Amino acid sequence: MACPSHEFAYADGTPELQLLGAATSGDLALLEQMARQLDGGRGRLAEAVEAVTDHGAGALHLAAASSRAEVCEFLVEDVRVKVDAVDTAGRTPLVWAITCGGGHMDIVRYLLDQGANPENVDIKGFTPLHEAAKIGHCEVVKLLLSRGAYVDPFSTYHATPLHVAAEQKQDGAMKILLDHHADCNRILKNLCSPLMIAINRHSMKCVNLLLEAGADVKGIRGLTPLLVAAMNGLTDAFKPLLDAGADPNVRNEYGHLPIQLAAYVGTREGVEILFEVTSPIPAIHDWSIDGIISYVKAEPQLEDLALSKMSRAELKEEGLKALYEGDFNAARKFYTMAMFVDPENIDPALLGTRGLCRLLLGNGEGALNDAHLCRALKSDADSCWLQGYSHLQLKEYEKACDAFLDGLKLKPSFVGIEKGLRQALSLLKDSHADKKNGIEGRYREARLFLW
């Protein structure tokens, strides 16, 4: 955010610059003089002052950012400028007071007393509460909430103030938000919860606060807080997560358990903690702490996707070429690498195409992981198709029918889903021959789509 870092030139500046400079420096006499000069005796002082801006920021923005209380009072009460005027980014003087003025409580409280909207949303979808949580100004957070600010506003990127506090490791602000019943399980488009973010940021204070508040430790298929902690080498989080009910036997999308990731990127202590609660892996013949570490270290290393120097576009192009050539394994690798170029912004189409590669390789479990994540990000007919065929490959015919039916509701003319639903219904009947009538009754809705 562009905050005033110096006073504007007065003597050689235009009346407009002098007015903004006076607001920044707190020179009330000069401000009033320039305002009347710009008004030219028309009696429209507010209009004249509001017309002078720098990237949309007017005199009140600058006075609030510089903690000039007398100037703020003059502009609001005498000149009567709009207290919720916005700059080009949609930010009000209240936001400038919080972010640039260091959350000077007198200014923030004054603006709220004068009717400033505590829930004004800027062009990013951020509210004053987001900004206060970001810098960890606890008194401002409390004040905004006491003045009616909603504790869980979504931004354009679906981040709530709690997500922002987790990202910035602001445990003080986080505690206040949680005390006001902030939703600790809201999932972002990139599938991150506040707990996931806190783990990624290695903030154990935030992790513990979220767990105490009842944060979900199950996660989404193939993406759990415990797996994230293991991948980040955050051994301190293992016991709290396990105590909260985290399952140490859930694998990630590559088939790795938390204990394997801990042995690969973490510490011996982490392996020791997980060893007590992890079911033995048949492939590891020496099921001991040393045996697990030796086995993992001897395995081919996890694909080092972060070292790829290719852009996401280049990787997608190579993946498409490999897919057309029938080299599904190579295509899968390229699409995986493409996703890891920018892991914070998962592309559902990219994820779905990788799922298709896994399906064609006979990896129904991996394809189903991608299908579930696709539907969590964007539940469209294509993700239902992938989910349905993944279940078919795993011989989960009832679940396949449900997924295909969901897809037909979204896109009734999808021939591939119609074909899949017919196949799933047929296989389901064959596998439940003794319950044929019951199956047909349950899926009467499906028959309406097909016949």
N, C-alpha and C positions, 0 to 999 in steps of 0.2 A: 504494500500500500504506500502510495506517495504521500509522505507527511512533510510538512514544512520544516526544512532543515536550516533555513536562514531567513532573515527579514528581507523584505523586498526593498529595493532602492527607493528612497523617498524624493529627494531633491530633484533628481533628473528624470523621475518616472512620470508616467501619465497619471491623471487623477485616479484611474482604475487601479493601477499598480500601487499607488499610495494608499488607497482605501484598503486593499488586501494586506499591504504591509502594516498598516496601522492596526488591523484586526489581529495580525500575528504577534506584533510587539506589545499590544495592549495600550497603544496611544489613543485614548478615547477622544481627546480633543481633535486630533488630526482626522480620525475616522468620521466624526460628526461633520467636520468642515468639508471633507471630500464627498460625503454623502449628499450634503446640501448643494454642493457645486454641481454634482452629476444630476441632481434632480432639477436644477435650474428654475426653482420657484414654482414648479408645477403642482407641488403638494402630493407627490407620489413617491415619497421617500423609500418605502419598501420596494416598490417596483424598480427604482433606480439602483438600490443596493443589490437586489437579487439578480439584476442583469449582469453584474460583474462577477465573473467566475474564472477559475483556473482549472481546466479539465472538469468543469462542472462543480467544483468545490467553491462555495461562496465564503463570505466574510464569517458567517457563523461556524462553518466547518473549521476554518483556520483558527478562530478564537477558541473553539472547543478543544482543538488539538493542542493548542498552546496554553491551555488552562487559564484563559483570560476571563475571569468571572464577571468583572464589570462590563467588559465588551459584550459578553453573552447577554447580560441583563439589558443593556442598552438596545441591542439588536432585536431581542425578542419582545421586550415590554414597551420600548419607545418607538422603534422603527416598525416593529411587528412583522419581521421576516418570518417565513415559514419555518417552523421548528423541525419539520421532517423533510426539508429540501434534500434532494439526492444529487450526488456527483455522477459522473459518467459511468461509474461502476455500480450505481444504485445505493451508495452508502450515505447514511444520514450523519448530521453533526454528532449524534449520540455514538455512532460507531467510531467516528474520528476521536471523540473524547476517550473512548475505551482503548483504542489501539495506539493512537499517536500521543494522547495525553497521559498515557500510563494509567488509565482508569482513575483519574483524579475524582474522588468521590463527590466533592462539592459540585463539580461541573456535571457529572453523570446524574446526580440526584436532582439538580436544578432543571436539567433538560426533561427529565421524566416528570417533574412537578409541573412543567409547562406544557405537558401533553405529548412529549415525544413517544412514538410508538415502540414499545420494547420488542415487538415481533416483526418489525420491518424487515423485508427480505431483499437482499441485493441480487445482482444478476447471476451470482453463483448459487443463490439459494441460501446463503448464510444469513443468520440473524445476529443481533447484538450478543445473544447468549453464546452462539458459536465462537464469536471473537473473544469474549471474556474467558471462556473455557480454554481457548487456544493459548492464551498468555498466562492462564492460571491465576487470574485475579479473583480470588475467592469472595471478597466483599462485593464486587460488582455482580458476580454470579448470584449471590444471595439477594442482592437488591433487585435484580431483574426478575428473579423468580417471585419475590414478594410483591412485585408490581404486575404480576399476571403473565409473565412470559411463559410460553409453553415449554415444558422441559424436554420434549422430544421432537422438535421441528426437523423435518427432512430437508436436506439441501438438494440441489440438482443432482449431486453425486450420491444422494441417499445417505449422507453422513449426518448423524445427530451430534449435538454438543458432546455426548458421551464418547462417540467415536473420536472426535477431535481431541478430547482430553486424553484418551488412550494413546493417540498418535503422538501427542506432545509430552507424554509422561507426566501429565498434570494431575497427580493423585489427590491433591487438595480439592481442586475443582471437581474431580470425579466423585469424591465422597459426598460433596454437597448435592450433586446431581442425583446420585443414587439414593441419598436420604429423601429426595423429593420424588422418588419412584421412577427414575429414568429407566427406560427399557434396556436392560443389559443384554438382551438377546436379539436385537435388531440386526439383520443381515444386510450388508451392502451388496451392490451389483457384482463386486469381485469376490463375493461369498465370505467376506470377513465380518466377524462379529467384534464387538469391543474387546472381548477376551483374546481373540486371534491377534488383533492389532497390538494389544499389550504384550503378548508373548513375543511377537515379531520385534517389538521395541525393547525387549529385555527389561521391562519394568515390573519387577516382582510386587511392588507396592500396589500397582494398578491391578495386577493379576489377583492378588489376595483380596482386594476390595470387591472385585467382580465375582469371585467365587463365593465370598460371604453373602453377596446379594443374590446368589442363585443362578449365576451364569451357566448356560448349557455347556456341558463338557462332551456331549456326543458328537457334535458337528454334523457335517454332511458326508455322505458316503465317500470314503477315501480321503477325507479332509477333516481331521479332528484336532482339537487343541493339543492333545498329547503328541500326535505326530508332528505338529508344527513346532512344539517345544523341543522334541527330539532332533528335528532337522536343524533347529537354531542352536542346539547345544545348550539349551537353558535347563540344566540339570536341577536347579533349585525349584523349578515348577513341577517336577515329576510327582513328588509326594502330595502336594496340595491338590493336583489334578486327580490323582488316584484316590485320595481321600474323598473327593467330591463325586467319585463314581466313574471316572474315565476308564474306558475299556482298553487294556494294553494289547489286546489281540485283534484289533482292527488294523487292516493293512492299508497302505496308501495305494495310489493308482498303479504303482510299479510292483506291487506285491510285497513291499517291505513293511515289517513290523516296527514299532517304536524302538524296540531293543536293538534291531539291526542298525537303525539310523543313529542311535546313541553310540553304538560301537564304532560307527564310521566317522561321525563328526563330533561326538561328545567326549565324555570322560568315562573312566572305569567306574567311577561312583554311580554314574547314570545307568550303566549296564547292571551294576549290582542291585540298584533299586528296582529295576524292571524285571530282573531275573526271577525274583520271588513271586511275581504275579503273571508271568508270561508262559503260555502253553508251549511245550517243546516243539521245535521245528524239525520235522523228520529229516530234512536234508543236512542238518547239523548233527553229525553222529556223536560228537563230544559235547553233550549239552551241559556245559559248565561255563562259568564266566570267561575263563581263558579260552575255552574252546569256541565260544561265540565270537570273541574278539578276533581270534586267529582266522576263523572261517570268513568273517566279513572283510577283514583286511586282505585276504587272499582272493576274494571275489573280484571279478572285473568291476572296476569302479563305476559308480553311478554316472550316467551320461553327464559330462560336465557342460551343461547347456549354457551356463553363464559366460563361458569363454568364447562362444561363437561370435565371430566378427561380422556375420552376415546380418542384413536388416530383416525385419519381419516380412517385408514384401518379397525379398529375394528367397527367403526360406519357404514362403508359401508357394512361390513359383516353382521351386525345385520339388516341393511336395506334390504339386499338381502334375508335374512331368512324371514323377515316379508312379503316381497313381494311375495315369493313363497307360504307362508301360507295364502295369501289373506288378510292380515291385512294391507291394503294400507295406512291407517292413521298413523299407527306406522312406516311403511316404510318411509313415507313422513317426519316424524319427525327426523328419523335417518339420512336421506340424507341431510336434512336441517342442522342438527348439524354438519355433516361431512364437509359441505361447510364452516361453521363458524369457524372450527378449523384453517383454513388458508384462510381468506376472501380475501387476496391480490392475491391469485392464484386460480381463479375459474376453476373447472374442467368441461368442457362442457358435458362430459359423465354423471357426477354426477348430473348436472343441468337437463339434459334430462331425467334421470331416475326419478328424483323428479317430473318433469313435467308429466311423465307417471302416477305416483301415483295420482297426482292431477286430471288427466284426468279420471282415473278409479274411483275416488271419486265423479265425477260429477262437479268438480271445473274447468270449462272450462276457466274462466278468469285467474285463477292462472296458469293453464297449458299453456295458451297462453303467459303469462308473461315469463315463463321459456323457451318457444319455441323461442320467440323473442330474448332473451338473448343468447340462444344457437346459433342461426343463426348469431348473431353479433360476437360471439367468433369463431364459426366454422360452416360455412354454408355447411353442408353435407346433404345427403338424409335423415338421421335419424331425423335431426332437422326440415326438411321440412315435414316429416311424422307427427311429433308432432304438428307442426304449423297447418297443414291441418286438423287433427282430432280435434284440439282445436277449430278451426273456425267452423267445423261441429257441435260440441256440442253447440256452441253459435248461431247456425243457420245463420252463415255468409257464405253462400254457395259460393258466388263469390270469396271471399278471400280464401276459402278452395281450390277451383279449382286452383287458382293461385299458392298456396303453393305446392299442389300436383304436378302440372305441373313442377314447379322448381325442385322438387325432382326427377321426372322421367328424366329430362334432365341430372341430376347428376348420376342417377343410373337407366337406362331404364328397368332393370330386377327386380325391387323392386315390388314384388307381392302385398304387403300391400298397397303401394302407388297407384298401378293400381286400386285396389279394392276401395280405398278411393276416387279416382278421378271419377270412375264410379258412386259411390254413390252421390258425390257432384254435378256432372253434372245432374243426375236424379232429385235431390232435387231442384236444381236451375231452371230446366225447369218447374217443378211443381209449384214453387213459382212465376214464371214469365210466366204463360201459354200464356198470351197475347203477349209476346215478344219471343216466342219459337224460331222463325227463327233467330232473332237477336242473341240470346244466342248461338245457334248452329254455327252461323257464326263466332262469337268471339272465340269460343273454337274449331275451326277446327284443330288447332295445337294439341290440346289434343286428338282429335279423331285419329290423325295419330299415336299416341303412343299406343292407345287402340285397334285399329282395323286394 
